[in-house]
């Protein structure tokens, strides 16, 4: 990425002023070593726990700094913001604390949990548009019509300065970091962190991460259009931004060494890994930094790397789905199809074999009518919880040896299980 040195939107002094302004009203979040992630990735990992804010996201920092900068007449008239949820909650939470009327415009597809939590902070919610760009236009129109002050989620010096307080805290706790990996949506978070961190340690590398479906900042810096327009359903809706900021674009160009893209499966794996190994609940955007390190281990191996876990507001149903899909992906939850004779006692024999091998039957489907099998036979679909892919292979082999031709249907299970199924069928 080519570098230039434009004037930056905020200075280190302004970020320090923001830290003083929000002190005592916004949590100074811990940054802690993550030995399990270090072992997994080969890097010396530190995680910055922005998930611990009352609203579950770093957005409180910039929101409060911006609200405190407003003139009395602006506070009295009220403010308006647009957000997929985290900026909305940060603005609404602190607006209510400061007695400022708040309206939040959110995309129509925003997860229910973020809508409900924002409304719980006393804000008026308006749902408009399919994404942030449409919500942004709607918010600006309402602001002009009703005389409200628009609080931008990222392209505002006060917002950038507030987010930059994360960089101050990180370098105070770990002054010898080699790299900081930061999720990128509109660019306010990475801009603030980069300005603070590079001012305190010029050698620290700042690496951004975008969802592959929304490579907006990367393409803007390249100066050429993407192969296809940014868009689509992403689990990282918090960074699903089509239009990066003007101020943030210039800052990222000057201070960020690289922007990595991560696909949806990488984001899912990172969410699962953080919960499984570190017992941390994060949303898709919050897992983006780990997803990038897991996808590019050689780039970070042997270096002390801070991951900014920017938010933890994930819908419970979505989290459950991610975890179950992770079990399937890892071969710990599989679907087997066995052929059995349709006669008494046969089902008991099959389930005994599975139990004897240590498998736990979760669901079972007995098919007599819809599969292409002889009328005196039936096919049985069995969902089984296992220890690992090798265990799957043991169960499949035992079923085939017991007279139940069995194949593995879980197409994301490990090749060991699939190979066992092929050998038995052969």
TAKAFEN-V235219 format. One record per residue. RES is the residue in one letter. BURIAL is I if it has 24 or more other C-alpha atoms within 12 Angstrom, else O. Layout:
BEGIN
RES,BURIAL ; RES,BURIAL
END
This chain:
BEGIN
X,O ; X,O ; X,O ; X,O ; X,O ; X,O ; X,O ; X,I ; X,I ; X,I ; X,I ; X,I ; X,O ; X,I ; X,I ; X,I ; X,O ; X,I ; X,I ; X,O ; X,I ; X,I ; X,O ; X,O ; X,O ; X,I ; X,I ; X,I ; X,I ; X,I ; X,I ; X,I ; X,I ; X,I ; X,O ; X,O ; X,I ; X,I ; X,O ; X,I ; X,I ; X,O ; X,I ; X,I ; X,I ; X,I ; X,I ; X,I ; X,I ; X,I ; X,I ; X,I ; X,I ; X,I ; X,I ; X,I ; X,I ; X,I ; X,I ; X,I ; X,I ; X,I ; X,I ; X,I ; X,I ; X,I ; X,I ; X,I ; X,I ; X,I ; X,O ; X,O ; X,O ; X,I ; X,I ; X,O ; X,O ; X,I ; X,I ; X,I ; X,I ; X,I ; X,I ; X,I ; X,I ; X,I ; X,I ; X,I ; X,I ; X,I ; X,I ; X,I ; X,I ; X,I ; X,I ; X,I ; X,O ; X,I ; X,O ; X,I ; X,I ; X,I ; X,I ; X,I ; X,I ; X,I ; X,I ; X,I ; X,I ; X,I ; X,I ; X,O ; X,I ; X,I ; X,I ; X,I ; X,I ; X,I ; X,I ; X,O ; X,I ; X,I ; X,I ; X,I ; X,I ; X,I ; X,I ; X,I ; X,O ; X,I ; X,I ; X,I ; X,I ; X,I ; X,I ; X,I ; X,I ; X,I ; X,I ; X,I ; X,O ; X,I ; X,I ; X,O ; X,O ; X,O ; X,O ; X,I ; X,I ; X,I ; X,I ; X,I ; X,I ; X,I ; X,I ; X,I ; X,I ; X,I ; X,I ; X,I ; X,I ; X,I ; X,I ; X,I ; X,I ; X,I ; X,I ; X,I ; X,I ; X,I ; X,I ; X,O ; X,O ; X,I ; X,I ; X,I ; X,I ; X,I ; X,I ; X,I ; X,I ; X,I ; X,I ; X,I ; X,I ; X,I ; X,I ; X,I ; X,I ; X,I ; X,I ; X,I ; X,I ; X,I ; X,I ; X,I ; X,I ; X,I ; X,I ; X,I ; X,I ; X,O ; X,O ; X,I ; X,I ; X,I ; X,I ; X,I ; X,I ; X,I ; X,I ; X,I ; X,I ; X,I ; X,I ; X,I ; X,I ; X,I ; X,I ; X,I ; X,I ; X,O ; X,O ; X,O ; X,O ; X,O ; X,O ; X,O ; X,O ; X,I ; X,I ; X,O ; X,O ; X,I ; X,I ; X,I ; X,I ; X,I ; X,I ; X,I ; X,I ; X,I ; X,I ; X,I ; X,I ; X,O ; X,I ; X,I ; X,I ; X,I ; X,I ; X,I ; X,I ; X,I ; X,I ; X,I ; X,I ; X,I ; X,I ; X,I ; X,I ; X,I ; X,I ; X,I ; X,I ; X,I ; X,I ; X,I ; X,I ; X,I ; X,I ; X,I ; X,I ; X,I ; X,I ; X,O ; X,O ; X,I ; X,O ; X,I ; X,I ; X,I ; X,I ; X,I ; X,I ; X,I ; X,I ; X,I ; X,I ; X,I ; X,I ; X,I ; X,I ; X,I ; X,I ; X,O ; X,I ; X,O ; X,O ; X,I ; X,O ; X,O ; X,I ; X,I ; X,I ; X,I ; X,I ; X,I ; X,I ; X,I ; X,I ; X,I ; X,I ; X,I ; X,I ; X,O ; X,O ; X,I ; X,I ; X,O ; X,O ; X,I ; X,I ; X,O ; X,I ; X,I ; X,I ; X,I ; X,I ; X,I ; X,I ; X,I ; X,I ; X,I ; X,I ; X,I ; X,I ; X,I ; X,I ; X,I ; X,I ; X,O ; X,O ; X,O ; X,O ; X,O ; X,I ; X,O ; X,O ; X,I ; X,I ; X,O ; X,I ; X,I ; X,O ; X,O ; X,I ; X,O ; X,I ; X,I ; X,I ; X,O ; X,O ; X,O ; X,O ; X,I ; X,I ; X,O ; X,O ; X,O ; X,O ; X,O ; X,O ; X,O ; X,O ; X,O ; X,I ; X,I ; X,I ; X,I ; X,I ; X,I ; X,I ; X,I ; X,I ; X,I ; X,O ; X,I ; X,I ; X,I ; X,I ; X,I ; X,I ; X,I ; X,I ; X,I ; X,I ; X,I ; X,I ; X,I ; X,O ; X,O ; X,O ; X,I ; X,I ; X,I ; X,I ; X,I ; X,I ; X,I ; X,O ; X,O ; X,I ; X,I ; X,O ; X,I ; X,I ; X,I ; X,I ; X,I ; X,I ; X,O ; X,O ; X,I ; X,O ; X,O
END
